[in-house]
Amino acid sequence: MPVTRRRILIALLAAGGALALPATAAAEVIEIGATPALTPPSCPTTPCLAVSRTTGYQAKVGPSRGIMTIPKNGRIVAWSIALGNPGAQQTAFFNQRLGGQSEAQITVIDPSKRLRSRVVAQGQPKKLQPYFGSQPQFALTRSIRVHKGEVLALTVPTWAPALAVGLGADTSWRASRGKGDCEDTSAQTAQLQDNQLAQYFCLYRTARLTYTATLIADAPRTAAQ
């Protein structure tokens, strides 16, 4: 179910009672991945391109790097995804060839050397077809504890019309595919289990994954605490 302002408020309370803290120690709300302009996803134009069977994160948007890197310790309480609006034939094509109905979930990964990252936590998977052509926001049933330096990724076990294309060469995203497998976009490479390790070798330029997430940063400690 898409998020409402009331549900975000409830999620904030569940994230540790941040609203009960003194005003001098108010929690900061950060939208991870947000940029001034978000290019719409490609579908239903031809070709209709989708993210398929992988976990990915945005590496760069123009001059901005690391936009999906967690800037502060805190909790992820919600995530959003801008979706294209594929037609009936396009939807049937993807469903048949990529393992079923459009689905995605948010994933937190811990990057290490040689482009390898390990799954730290994941949100609940969401069926996306009811929201095609819109930008739903989903509250997490249980908020996710995150730490500065971890990366927020999007896991797509089937497919998702959440790919903006035709952008500049200075915009790129990485997928959990190994060396030599960058062209095979139908093989299952999505990180679907906690603690799972994968190599993010494949870099795709001129495209962007259209997702963000809401971080409630830990409130700064006051002298009284």
C-alpha positions in Angstrom: 0.0 0.0 0.0 1.4 3.5 -0.9 2.5 5.6 2.0 0.4 8.5 3.4 1.7 11.3 5.6 0.1 9.6 8.6 1.8 6.3 7.9 5.1 8.0 7.6 4.5 9.6 11.0 3.7 6.2 12.5 6.9 4.7 10.8 8.9 7.6 12.4 7.6 6.7 15.8 8.4 3.1 15.2 11.9 4.0 14.3 12.7 4.8 17.9 10.4 7.4 19.3 12.3 10.2 17.5 9.3 12.5 17.8 9.5 12.3 21.6 13.0 13.8 21.7 13.6 17.4 22.7 13.4 20.0 19.9 17.1 20.6 20.2 17.7 16.9 19.3 15.1 16.6 16.5 15.7 13.7 14.0 16.7 14.7 10.5 14.7 13.3 7.5 16.8 12.6 4.4 15.5 11.4 1.1 18.3 9.1 -0.2 18.8 9.3 -4.0 16.7 12.5 -4.5 17.9 14.9 -7.1 16.4 18.2 -8.5 15.2 16.5 -11.7 14.1 12.9 -12.1 13.8 11.8 -15.8 10.7 9.7 -16.3 11.1 5.9 -16.9 11.2 4.8 -20.5 7.9 2.8 -20.9 5.6 2.9 -22.7 7.8 4.4 -25.5 9.5 2.0 -27.8 11.8 0.4 -26.9 10.3 -0.1 -23.5 13.3 -0.9 -21.3 13.1 -2.3 -17.8 15.4 -3.3 -14.9 15.6 -7.1 -15.0 16.5 -9.9 -12.5 19.2 -8.0 -10.6 20.1 -5.8 -7.7 21.4 -2.4 -8.7 22.2 1.1 -7.3 22.9 4.4 -8.9 26.6 5.1 -9.1 26.5 8.6 -10.5 24.0 11.3 -11.7 25.9 14.0 -13.6 28.6 15.4 -11.3 27.0 13.8 -8.2 28.5 10.5 -7.0 27.4 8.2 -4.3 23.9 9.5 -4.2 22.7 6.1 -2.8 25.3 6.0 0.0 23.9 6.3 3.5 25.2 9.7 4.8 24.3 9.1 8.5 23.4 6.4 10.9 19.6 5.9 11.2 16.7 4.0 10.0 15.1 3.6 6.5 11.3 3.9 7.1 10.0 4.1 3.5 11.0 3.9 -0.2 9.6 5.2 -3.4 9.8 4.2 -7.1 8.9 6.0 -10.2 7.3 3.6 -12.7 6.7 3.7 -16.4 3.4 2.6 -17.8 4.0 -0.4 -20.2 1.1 -1.5 -22.3 -0.6 -4.8 -22.1 1.6 -6.4 -24.8 4.8 -5.0 -23.2 3.7 -6.2 -19.8 2.9 -9.7 -21.1 6.3 -9.9 -22.8 8.2 -9.1 -19.7 6.1 -11.3 -17.5 6.6 -14.3 -19.8 10.4 -13.9 -20.2 11.5 -12.6 -16.9 9.9 -14.8 -14.3 6.5 -13.3 -13.6 4.9 -10.1 -12.5 6.8 -6.9 -11.9 8.2 -6.8 -8.4 10.9 -5.0 -6.4 12.2 -4.4 -2.9 14.7 -2.1 -1.2 18.1 -3.7 -0.2 20.9 -2.4 2.0 24.3 -3.5 1.0 27.8 -3.1 2.5 30.4 -2.4 -0.2 33.9 -3.8 0.0 36.9 -4.2 -2.2 36.8 -5.3 -5.9 33.2 -4.1 -6.4 31.8 -6.7 -4.0 28.9 -6.0 -1.7 27.1 -8.0 0.9 23.4 -7.8 1.8 22.8 -6.2 5.2 19.0 -6.1 5.2 16.0 -6.0 2.9 12.5 -4.6 2.8 9.4 -6.5 1.9 8.9 -7.2 -1.9 6.1 -5.2 -3.6 4.1 -6.1 -6.6 4.3 -3.0 -8.9 1.8 -3.5 -11.7 -1.1 -1.8 -9.8 1.1 1.4 -9.7 2.4 1.6 -13.3 2.5 5.1 -14.5 2.8 6.6 -11.0 5.4 7.1 -8.2 4.2 5.1 -5.2 5.9 5.4 -1.8 5.8 2.3 0.5 6.2 2.3 4.2 8.3 -0.5 5.6 6.5 -2.9 8.0 9.6 -2.8 10.1 12.2 0.0 9.7 15.7 -1.0 8.6 18.7 0.0 10.7 21.5 1.5 8.5 24.9 2.9 9.0 26.9 5.6 7.3 28.7 4.2 4.3 26.3 1.5 3.5 24.5 1.7 0.1 20.8 1.6 -0.7 20.0 -0.7 -3.7 17.0 -1.8 -5.6 16.4 -5.5 -5.9 14.3 -6.7 -8.8 13.8 -10.5 -8.9 11.6 -10.3 -12.0 11.4 -6.9 -13.8 10.4 -3.3 -13.1 9.7 -0.4 -15.5 12.0 1.8 -13.4 14.7 2.7 -15.8 15.2 6.2 -17.2 17.3 6.1 -20.4 19.0 8.4 -22.9 20.8 10.4 -20.3 24.3 11.8 -20.4 27.4 9.5 -20.3 28.1 10.9 -16.8 25.1 9.1 -15.4 25.4 5.4 -14.6 24.3 2.6 -12.4 25.8 -0.7 -11.3 24.2 -4.2 -11.2 25.1 -7.3 -9.2 26.4 -9.1 -12.3 29.9 -10.5 -12.6 32.5 -9.9 -15.3 31.4 -11.2 -18.6 27.7 -11.2 -17.7 26.8 -7.6 -18.4 24.9 -8.4 -21.6 22.9 -11.3 -20.0 20.0 -9.4 -18.5 17.7 -12.4 -18.2 19.9 -14.5 -15.9 18.9 -14.3 -12.2 21.5 -12.2 -10.3 19.3 -10.4 -7.8 20.5 -10.5 -4.2 17.6 -12.2 -2.4 19.1 -13.3 0.9 20.6 -11.7 3.9 24.4 -11.8 4.0 24.6 -12.8 0.3 27.7 -11.6 -1.4 27.8 -10.4 -5.1 30.1 -8.6 -7.4 28.8 -5.3 -8.9 31.1 -5.4 -11.9 28.6 -4.2 -14.6 28.3 -0.4 -15.1 25.5 0.8 -17.3 25.9 4.4 -18.6 23.3 6.9 -19.8 20.6 5.4 -17.6 19.2 5.8 -14.1 17.2 3.6 -11.6 14.2 5.7 -10.5 14.0 4.9 -6.8 14.6 6.7 -3.5 14.2 6.0 0.2 13.4 7.9 3.3 16.1 7.9 6.1 15.4 9.0 9.6 18.8 10.0 10.9 19.7 9.3 14.5 19.1 12.4 16.6 22.2 14.1 17.9 22.8 13.5 21.5 22.4 16.5 23.9 24.3 17.2 27.1 21.3 15.9 29.1 21.5 12.5 27.3 
